[in-house]
Amino acid sequence: MATTTDAATTTAAEAAKAVTGAAEQAGGGLPNPMHQFEIVRYTHWSLFGYDASFSNSALSMLMAAAIIVAFIWFAMRNRSLIPSRIQSVAEMAYEFVENIVKQTAGEEAMGYFPFVFTLFMFILVSNLLGLINIPGVFAPFTSTSHIIVTFAMAATVFVGVTLIGIYKHGVGFLKLFVPSGVPAVMLLLLVPIEVISYFTRPVSLSVRLFANMMAGHTMLKVFGAFVGALGIAGIAPLLFMIPFTGLEFLVAFLQAYVFAILTCIYLNDALHIHH
């Protein structure tokens, strides 16, 4: 999985570099595909010496939150035994995440379902917002293509799960790092590996989401630039963009799913200490 992500990121970076070089040779005729990830500050605020400016990233995240709240409220405002189409979609999303939590972490983890559901919906909507472009009205910005955003979510999961494990098991939580049925001499090697593996969870969780979103959106921008630059010959990259855009919608869903299911796996480790 990590190899695929690294390869995708490398491919996107190389393609972006090629397009940028072509743009410079053509006098800037082609857009830089990396500009879509640029943070634009709408206000310049400072809080206790830290930059608290309101930016396009913050706006994108607020829009994602507002869309989720509006969707759930609108879907369930007139709920009935015979659901409407939009109520059915909301219930499908609910049941989908519910099954992830129950099947991965068990019934005991249902107390944390609201958090996992919110996380899944926020990542999904944030990913999809980056694929919507309304010229002159809305320019897409994918907040999940920034490592600081994905790492903040991953760190929240990591710290939360660790605190849950310590609260539930106390010192017994350390058994998570000691594989059962292993000779004592092997523990000298395996325990450090388990500890390192545990503390790299937020890194892998955040980089996986960030790298996939950044790579995919960069590739779309690259081929979009070629469509306009090649004129009639641009039909070739255009034909490629159609299925690739569909693939990006699928990736947007899959990355939200992977983030949610890994959160549940980590939660299961905290609730049920076993090896």
N, C-alpha and C positions, 0 to 999 in steps of 0.2 A: 504493500500500500504506500509506504514511504517512498519507495523507488519510483512508483508511478507518479506520485505527486511531484517529486523532484524533477522527473523528466518533463512533466507538463509545464512546470514553472520555468525550466531551462528553455524549452521550446518557445514558450511565450516571450521570454526575455530576448531570445535571439531574433524572433520575428519582429518584436518591437524595435530592436536595435537596427534591423534591416530597413524597416519603414522610416525610422527617424533619419537614417543615413540617406535614404532616397529623397526624403523631404528636404534635407539640406542641399542636396545636389540640384533639386528642382526649384530651389529658391523658396522652400517652405510650402510647396504646393500640397503636400500630404500632411494630415494632422498627426501629431504625436499621440500614439495610443495610450501613453502613460498619463496624459493630461486628465483623463477621466477619474484618476485617483487623487488628484490634487485637492488639498483642503483649502476651502475658500472661507475666510472669516467675514461674517456679516456685521458683527459687532466686535469691539475690542474691549473686553472686560478683564479685570484682574481681581483675584480673590486670595487674600493673604500671600501676595507675591507670586501666585500661580496664574497662568493663563486660563481664564474661564470664558473665553470668547465663544459666541454662538456661531457655529459654522454649518456648512452644507452637510457635514457628517451628523451633527446633532439634529439638524432638520430632518434628515433621512430617518434617523432612529425615532424621532417624535412622530413622523408620519407613519412608520411601521406600527408603533404602539397605538396610534389613533385608529388606524385601519382595523387592527385586531379588535379593539374595544367596540368600534362601530359595527363590525361584522357580527360579533357575538351578540351584541344587544339587539341588532336588527333581526338576526336569525331566531332569537329566542323570545322576542317580545310578545308574540302571540302563539306560543308553543301549544301543540295539540297532539293527541294520540295519532292522528293522521298528519304527518309532518309535511310542510311545504318543501319546495326544492332547496331553499336556502337553509331551512332548519335541518334538512337531511344532510347537507354538506357539513354543517356545524357538528351534528351528532356523529358523523363519520370521522371527523377530525378528533373529537373527544374519545370515541371508542378506539381509534387507531392508537392514540397515545396511551390510553388505559391498558390496552393489550400489551404494549411495549413494557410498561411498568410492571404489570402482573407477571408476565412471562419471564421477565429478566430479573426482577428483584423480589417478586412475591407479593402476597397480600399485605404484608407488613409495611411495604413501601408506599402503599396508596396514600398515606398521610402526606407524602411529598409529591403527589400527582400534580397539584396546582403549579408547583415550580417547574416541573418537567414539561407540562403542557404549555406554560407561558414561554419557556425557553425554546421549545420546538416551533411554536407559532411565530415568535419574534424572528428567529433565524430564517424561517421559510419566507416570511413576508419581506424581510430585509434583502434576501437573495433575489426575490422576484422583482422588487422595486428597481434593482439595477438593470433589469432587462426591458423596462418600460421607457419609451422615449416619445414624448409629444413635442415636436419642434415648436419653439416659441412659447411653450407653456410649461413643460417639465423636462428637465435634463436629468438623466438617470445618474444616481450615485449609490454605490453599493458599500454600505458601512462595514459589512462583513469582509470586505476586501482589504481592510486595514488591520494589521496584527494587534494594535493596541485594543481594538474593540473585541476581537475574538479572544485575546489573552485575558481581558477583564472578565469575560463570561467564563472561560475555562478556569481562571483562578478562583472565581466565586464558587464554582462547582467543587474544585479541589479542597478549598478551605472548608466549605460547608460539609462535604462528605467526611473529611478528617475529624471535624468537631463532632459530627454525629457518631462516628466510630468510637471516639474517646468517651463521649457522654454515655454511650450504651455499654461499652466493655471496659472502660477504664484502662488500666495498664495491660489488660488482656488484648487490647487492640494491637499490641506489638507482635502478637502471634501471626498477624498477617504477613510478616516478613520472615517467618520461620516455617519453611515447608515441612509438612509432617512426613514421617517415615524415611527421613534422610539421615545417613550416618553423620555423627557429630563433626567429623573432620571435614565433611563437605559443606557444613554450615558456614565455615570460614570464607568460602567462596560464594555460596548462594545468597547469604543474608545481605552482603553489600550490593549484589546484583538486584535483589528484590527492593532494597531501599532506593537505589538509583532509578530503577524502573518506576517506582511509585512517585518519586519527586519529579520525574520528567513527564508525568501525565498531563499537566496543564500545557506544557510546551507542545507535545504531539497533538493534543486536542485542538489547540488554537491554530497551529501551523497548518494542519490538514484543511480546516475550513478556509483560512485566509488564502492559502496557496491555490486551492481549487477555484475559488471565486476570482482571484486576480488573474490566474492563467487563462481561464475561460473567457473573461470579459476582454482581456487584452487581445486574444485571438480574434474575437468578433470585431473589435475595432480595427485590427490589422486588415482583415479581409474586407471590411466595410470601406476602408481607405482605398484599397485596390479596385473596388467596384467603380468608384468615382474617377479614379486616376486613369484607368485603362480604357475608358470609353466603351465602345461596342464590345471589346474583348473582355470587359468586366462581367459579362454574363457568366463566365467560368467561376470566378470567386463568389458571384451571387448565388449560383446553383449550389455551391458548397455551403454558403451561409444559412440556407433554408433548413437543411437537416441539422446543422451545427447549432442553430438557435434552439431547435427542439431539444437537442441534447443538453443545452445549457439549462433549459427549464427542468429537465429530469435531474441534472446535477444539483440544481437549487433545492429540489425536494430531498434528494439522497443525502446531501450534506447536513440538512436539518435532521433527517432521520438518524444518521450516523452519530451526530452530536448528542441527540436525545438517548439513543440506545447505549452509548458509552457512559453517559451520565448515570443511567440505570445500572449498568454493570459495576461502576465504581460504588454506587449506593448499595448494591447487593453485597459487595465486599465489606462495607462498613457495618451493615446490619447482620450479616451472617459470616463470621470469621471461620474460614475453612480453606484448605489447600489441597 
